[in-house]
Amino acid sequence: MSPKELLYVEDALGHTQYMIRQCQEAANTLTDPALRSQAQQLVNSNRDLFTKFYNLI
């Protein structure tokens, strides 16, 4: 992997971590069960995406 490609992966990891934090915060503060469930699903899908990006390294 070239240094530039590595930078792209690191950037994607950072963005994915940010999305995990934002969705987790939303899931913790939402009172509507359907919205809370949707936010938690986004947390899980972003964690999966993070793992996929991480495995590229």
Buried (B, 14 or more C-beta within 10 A) or exposed (E): EEEEEEEEBEEBBEBBBEBBEBBBEBBEEBEEEEEBEBBBEBBEBBBEBBEEBEEEE
